[in-house]
Amino acid sequence: MGPGGSGSVSAERLASELQMFGLDCEEAAYEKLVELCPLYRQTEDELVAELVAFSSNTGKVFLTLENLSSFENEFLTKRIAKARHSATKKDNSHPGTWDIVSIQELIEVEAKEETLLNSYTTPSKGSQKRSVSTPETPQSKRNVVAARSPHLLFSPSSFSPSATPSQKYSSRSSRGEVVTSFGSTQGMSWSGKGGGGGLRVKVMDGARGVTGTYKSMFQKLTDVREVLTCKIEELGCELKEVYKIEAFSSVSVPAQEPVTLLGQIGCDSNGKLNSKSVILEGDREHSLGMQIPVDLSELKEYSLFPGQVVVMEGTNTTGKRFIATKLYEGVPLPFHQPTEEDGDSDQRMVLVACGPYTTSDSVTYDPMIDLISVIARDQPDVCILLGPFLDAKHEQIENCQLTTSFEEVFRRCLRTIIEGTRSSGTHLVFIPSLRDVHHQPVYPQPPFSFPDLPKEDKQRVHFMSDPCTLSINGVILGLTSTDLLFHMGAEEISSSSSTSDRFSRILKHILTQRSYYPLYPPFDEMSIDYEHFYSYAQLPVTPDVFIIPSDLRYFVKDILGCVCMNPGRLAKGQVGGTFGRLYISRPAADDSGRKGPCTAAQVVKI
């Protein structure tokens, strides 16, 4: 039966065909299906075949009017248009009639041509026509940027089929609200010098920073074991000297007297660590790497995680089970001692933000545009931007809905930030993330590559690795975009009579284990190259400020003299997130003891 008017289409025939394939419709949906047959020139059998394909792709077996609307707009039109386009290639003759499909094709072609023309032209000042590639946002909000508007630099509609601004983000009511503070923030103006004066931003001990790409994978288990063994031995020597321990014993030799063991905390199975599954993997020199179960019942307080290097005192009467009675805590590295080469000791403002830089329901990068406005307004001396910039967990990226390559979207994002902050003179520090879909997902992670960086920006734009130890006029900042708080928080076990919170315990572990990632085995999503990990992921000193962004709640804490900040994410789902700002100044050396260089810090809503 050929297509015809609605009267020639049988609702009963449609119902029987759909039931044959296990599909069902609400009553009102059958009327819609009867209308779709002549509209798209389909028979009942052809339309049911398309519905079966739609149901297989979406998992919807009960069809409603809402489902059919999605079927018509996103599935039926595209499939039929593709078929017509293929048929047109074979037959160059012009169709004698126009229908809804051919008209839609014409609209799409015109839209593509207009987008192409707009990419080669600059909108005229007096033009009343709204640019197709610009999100609908009040322009008065963006006039704080002295350079070209970031909206003109970054055109989401050119690489995304649905560049609609997030309604939840644009309707937020708590912009600029301070959610937590540290230090003396009363009367602070929170404005910097725009990177002026003798500002020096560099990697501390350049040999400790990854400067370019490297070959990863194919690492041998013996090489991994060697790295872990060296870590145990180095920390063991420090603990032995600090606590005046005479000698370490073997984990496998029975002893009737109390003994002291050196090793690494592990789990006796593939499950999660708990108080009954703790084992101690002994060091190579004294225990030959052998393991022994640990009984924690005699310890009043402990906080342990897999991969932690510890010294334990206790009894091992049988050589089969160690009853721990004392746990020696690690000690942090010393702080950096500034020199005249580090630059002046003026107060500097540092702004810190962590991706994602766009909401989960849009790729218009509105949070990033707002951050550029904040930078232009406050003119911080240094702005540290941590990934992800192009989040692999974003729905449109997971579904490959972008029409432009990931690398091109990232380059536009960089150009927007660099050109939008040029007038402020702020130094920009870019740190990648393992969630950056366009970048190498290996830890330690090489810095971004941007060969198109203009010469005028090369002095103020810095591309660093993850992790990175940064020096700003002699004030040391530890930086990582890895969500270490979440990774370790999921594995750490503790028993304590004090009120210490989990964040403080984890941060203390990071500083005393002297590593940017002390957890072993690593989290599932981590791909670690342990050869480079040993060289580039260890703390050279205890940083003055430690930036450790996480999906967990934001905070600013003083841990062992180090100010630790989780600035939160700039975008959290469909709503706006937070960023951090702090004042640092290198204090003058005197005999009254160390004074922290971070005088004030805040976490602020975007």
N, C-alpha and C positions, 0 to 999 in steps of 0.2 A: 504493500500500500504506500503510495507516494504522499508527500506532505501536502496538506491542504488547510482549510479553515478549521477553526476549533470544533466545528460540528462533526468533522470526520475523525476526530481523535476520541478514542474510547477510554474513559476512566476505569472501566472494569478490566479492560485489557492491560492497562498499566498496573493495576492492583495485582492481577494474577501473575504478571511477569516479575514484579518486585518480590512477591511472596515466594516465587520459585527460587530466588536467590537469597532468601532469608532476610529481606528488607521489609520495613513497614513504614507507613506514613500516617500523620494525623489527617483528619478529614479535610481541613482547609488546604493542606499541601497538595492533595490530588487536583484541586482546581488550578493551582499554580502550575502543576506539571502539564495539565491539558493546554494551558496557555503557552508554555515553553516550546511544545512540539512545533507548531506553525511558526513561532517567532524565530526559531533557529533552524527551521526547515529540517526537522528530524522526525522519523517515524517513532512509534512507540518502542520498537525493538532497539533502535539506535539510542534513544534517550535513556532507556533502562541500562544499556551497556555502559553509557557514560556515568550513570548513577552508581553502578557497581564499582567502577574504577574509583570514583570519588569516595565511596564508602571504604574501599580497601586502603586508600591513602590516609584517610582521616580517622578511621575506626568508628564512624557514626553509622549505626544500623537502624536507628529510628529517625526518620527525616521530619523535621519541622519546617515552618516557614523561614525561620532564621537560618537553618542549615541550607535550605534551597537557595536563599539569597547569596550565601557564601559560595554555593555550588555554581550559581550562574555567573557571579562576578569574577571569581578567582580560578575557576576550573573550566566551565563549559565554554566561555568566551575565548579563553586562551587556546584550548585544544582545537576548537573549530577554526579559529583564526590561523593557527599553524597549518591545519590541513588545507585551508583555502589558499594560504600563501604558497604551499608546495604545489598545489594544482595550478596556480597562476604562473609559476616558473615553467611548467610544462606547456601551458597554453597562453601565448602572449596576447590573445584577443581580449579586448576590454569587455567586462561583463555588461550585459544590457540593462540590469537593474541593480539598485543599491538596497542592501538590507542592513540590519543592525550591526552585523559582523564587519561588513566592508566599510561602513561608516566609522566604526571603532578603530579599524586599521588606519584609516586616513587621519583620524585625530592623533593616534600614536605617532605616526610619521611626522606630522606637523610639530608635535611637541618635541620630538628628537631634534628636528631641524632648528627650532627656536632655541633649545638648550645649547646646541652647537654654536649658533651665532652669538649667544650671550657670553660664551666662554672666550670669544675673540674681541668683545667690545666692552666698554665701560659705560654703565648707565649714565645718561645725560642728566645734568643737574636739574633741568626744568621738566624732565619727563615725569608724567603722571602715572605711567604704567609701572606696576609693581614687578620687580624682578622675579622670574620663575625660580631661580636658584637661591633665593634668600628667605629664611624663615620669617614668619609673620611676628615680628617683635618690635615694640616701640623703639624708634631710633633715638629718642631723647635719652634713653637709658645707656646708650653706647657712646655718647659724645665726649666721654672723659678720655678716650684714647686719642692722642694727638696724631698718631700715624693713621694709615688707612683703616677703615672700620674692619674689625675681625670678621664681621658678617660677609663683607665683600671678599675677604681672603678665603673663607671657609664656606663652601657651598654644598651642603649635604645632599640637596636634591639632585646633584650631578652624579652622585654615586650610590644613592639609595632610592628605591622605588617608593618609600613611605617616609619622607622627611618631615613628619608632622611634629611640632614641638610638644613636649610632655605637658599635659594640662595640670597634673598634680604638682610638677615642679614649679610651673609658672604661678600657681596659686598659693604657694607657701607664704606663711605670715611671719616667720621668725628670722628674717634675714639679718645677719650681723649680730645675732645674739651670742654672748659669751657663755659657753656651757661649763667651762672649768678654767681655773687660773692657778698660777704658781708664782711665788715670790711677791715682790712689792709692785703691784699693778695699779695702785691708786694714782690717778692723775696722769697716767701714761697717754701720750698722744698717738702712739703706734704709727710712726712715720720714720722712714729712713732717709739716707742721703743719695739713694739711687745708685749705689755702687761707686760713688765718688771718693776722692782722696786716695790714700795708699792702700787700697784693698787688695789682698792677695788670697786667691782661692786656688788651692792645689791639692793633689793627692798626697797624703802623708807617706813619706818613704816610697817614691815612685816605683820601686821594684816590687812593691806589694800590691800593685793594681794591675788588673787585666787591661791591656791596651788595645787588643785586637782579637779577631776570631782565632780559634784553635780547633784542632781535631779532637773529637770526643768519641765515646763509645769504644767497644772492644777492649775495655780494661779487664785485667786479669784479677781473679779473686785474691791471688797472692799479693798483688799490689795494694788492694784495698786493705788486706790484713796488715800489711807493712805500715800503712798510714795510721791505722788504729793503734797498732803497737807502739809506734813512735809517740802518739798522743798520750798513751798511758804512762810511758817511761818519763816523758818530759814533765808532766804534771806530778808524777810520783816523786821525782827528784825535788820539786818545789815543796811539796807537802812534807817530805822527809826532813828537809832543812828547816822549815817553819816550825814544825811541831817537835823537833829534836827526837825523831824516831831512830832508834839504833839500827834496826834491820827489819826487812820484810820476810815473812815466812811463806812456804809453799801452801797452796790451798789443798793439796792432796796428802800431806803428811800429817798423821794424827799427833796431837800434842795435848798433854794434860794441863799445861800451864796456859794462861792467856797468850794469844799470838796476835800479830798485826799483819793484815793482808792488804795488798794493793791490787786493784783490778777495775773492771768496767761492769756496770750494772747491765744485766740482760734479763730476758724472760725465758722460762723453761719450755715454752711452746710458741705457736704462731698467734696465740690470742693476745689480748691486751694485758699489760702488766698489772698485777695486784699484789697484795701483801703476802700471798701464799705461793706466788710463782716467781719470786725474785731469785736470780742466780748471780754469782760473781764470777766473771771470766778473768782469771788471774793473768798477771803480766808474763812476758816471755822469759825474763831473766830468772825469776824465782819460781814460777809455777808452770812454765812451758805452755802457757795459754790454756791450761785445764780449767774446768768449771766446777763449782760447788754450790748446792742450794743454800740459801741464807734464811735463817729464822730471825724475824724482826720483832718478836714478842717482848724482848728485853729492852728494846729501844723506846725511850719515852717520847722522843721527837725524831722525825725523819722526813725528808722530802727527796724522792728518788724518781729517776726517769731512765729509759733505756739509752745506753751510750754514755752515761755519766761516769767519769773517772772518780773513784772514791778510795779512801783508806779506812778500813774497818778494824776495830779491835774486838776480840771475843774469844770463844772457846771452840775447839775443833777436835773433840776427843776421839772421834771415830774416823776422821778423814772423809766422811760422807755427808756431813751437814755442819754448817758453821752457824753458831749462835752469836749474833752480833750484840755487843754491849755498849759500844761507843762508835760514833761516826764522826770522822774528821772532815770539817767543811773546807772547801777550797778557798784560796785567797786570790784576790784580783791582782792584775798587773798594776804597776805604778802609773801615775798620770804623766802626760807630756810636760817637759820643762821648756817653756818658750825661750827663744833667743831673739836677738836683734834682727835676724834675717826673716822672722815671721811677720814683720810689719808693725804698724802702730797699734796702740791699745785703746783706740777710740771705740765708743759704743756703736754696735752695728745691729740692724734689724734683719732677721732672717724669717722668711715665710716658707712654710712647708705644706705641700699638698700631695695627696696620693690618689691615683686613679681607682675606679673608672672616672672618666671626665665627661661622660654622658649618661643619661638615665637609661634604664633597661628597656623602656618602651619607645625609644627614639634614638636617632643618631645625629641630632642637630647640635650636640656639644654645647648646649646652653650653660651648664655649670662651668665649662672651661672659659666661655666668653665672659661670664660674670667674674671669674677669677682674674682674667686679664684686666678687667675694669678695676678690681681691687688693687692689683699691682700698679696700675697707672695712677691710682688715687694716693696710695700709701708710699709708693716708691721705696720698697725694701731694698737693702743693699744686696742681698742674695735671696733668690727664690729656688728652692729645691723641689723638683717635680719628679715624683716616683710613679712608675707604671702601675697598672697597665694603661696604655694610651689607646690601644685597640684591643679591647678585652675579648679573649677567646670564649668567655662565658656569656657574652652578650647574645641574646636570642637571634637577632638578625645575622650575626656573624656565624653562629652555630648552624643556622639554616642556609648559609651562603646566599643571602639575599642582596648583598652589595653588588652593584654593577661595575665597580672599579676594583682594581687589585688592592690587597691589604697594604702593600708598600706605598701605593699612591695616596691612599687615605691618610696614612701615617705622615707622609711628607707634607701634605696639606695642613695637617694638625700642627706639625713643627713650625711651618712657615707662619701660621696664624699666631702662635705664641711668640715667636721671635720678632716678627714685624710689629705685633701689637704691643710689645714691651720695649721697643727700641727707644722711644722717646724718654722712657723713665731711666734708662741706663742700668737697670737691674741686672746683676750677674745671674745667669740661668744655669742650673745644674740638673741634667737629665739622668735618671737612673732607670734602667729597664726592669721588667718583671717577667717571670716565667709565664704569666698569663697574656703577654703581648703576642698575639697570634702571628705577627709578621716577623718575629725575632727568634733567635736560637733558644730553644727551651732546655738549656743545660746550665747547671749551677757548679761553680761560679759563672755568672753570665757576662759575656763580653759587652762593651758599651755599644750604643747605637752608632750607626754610620750614616753621616749626612754630608756627602761631598759637595752638595749645592749650597753649603753655608756661605753667605756673603762675607767678604773680607772685613767689612766694617763691624761684623758681629763676632769675629773669631776670638777677640780678647775677652768677651763677656759670656760666651756660651761654652759650657763644659759638658762633655759626654763622659760619664763615669760608668764603672761596672757595678754589678750587684754581687756581693756586698762591696762597700767602699768606705775607706777611712779618710775623711776630708779635713783639711786644715783651712780655717778662715782666720787669717792674721794670728795664727798660733793657737786658736781655740779648736780643739779636735772634736769632730762630729763623726759618730759611727752611723752608717746608713745602710739599710737593707729594705727591699720591697717585699721580701718573703714573709708570709704570715706565720712567723715563728711562734708567736704567742698562741695561736690556735693549734699549731702542730704539737707543741710541747704540752699545752693545756689538756689535750686529749690523752696524753700518755702519762703525765706526772701523777704520782701517788704520794700522799702525805699523812702524817699523824702528828698533831701539834696541839699543845695546850694554850698556845698564844693565839692572838687574833690576826696573824699575818694573812694577807689575802694572796690568792693564787698568782696574780700578776706580779706582785713583789717577789714571790719565791722564784718564779720563772726568770725574771730579770736578773735576780741575784745569781742564779745558776749560769746564765749566759756570761756574766762578767767574771765569775770565779772559774768557769770552765775555759774561758779565754778563747771563745770560738763564736763565730756568727751563726753556726748551725751545729750545736753539740749533740743533737738527737741522732741515735743510730739504733735500729735501721731507720732511714729517713721516711718521711710521709710518702704516701702512695704516689702523689703527683710530682714528687721531686726526682729529677734525674741528675745525680751528682757525679761529677768527674773527680775522683778522689786524688788523683795526681795533682791537679790544679787546686783542689780544695785545700790541700796541705799548704800550698804556697800562698794562696790568695784569700782564704776564708778564715784566717786566724786573726784575733785582735792583736795588733802590734803594741798597743798601750790601752789602758782603760780610758775610753773617750770621756770628754767633759759633758757632751750631750749625745744621747743615743736615740735615734729616730727609728721606731719599730712599728710601722703601720699594720693594722689588723682589722678584720671584720668585727672583732670584739669591741667593747665599749672604749671610747676615747679616754685618755688620762694624761696627767703629767705627774711624775713621781721622782723623788730623790732617792736613789738606790746606791749605797756605798759611795756617796759623793758625786755620782753621775746622774744628771737630770735626764730621765727617760720619758719620751713622749710618744703616744699613739695619737696622731692627728685625725684618725678616722679616714673614711673614704669621702671624696668630694661629691660623689653621687652614691646613694644607697637605694637600689631598686629604682622605683619611679619617683622618688623624692630627693630633695637636696641633702647633702651630707655636711661635713665639716672640714676645716683646714686648721693648721697651727701657725702661730707666730711667736717669736721670742726675741729678746734682747740679749746680746752677748758682748762682753768686753773682757779683754785679758787683764786680770788684776795685777797690780804691781807686786813684785816679790818682796816679802818682809819676813820677819821672824815670828809673826803671830799665828802662823799656820796657813793652810791652804784656804783660799776663798774661791768658791765656785764662780766660773765666768758667766753662767747664765743667771742674769739678775731678775728676769721676769719672763713668763710664758703664758699663753692663752690658747685655748681651742675655741674656734668661732664657727658658727653656722654660715654657710655660703648664702 
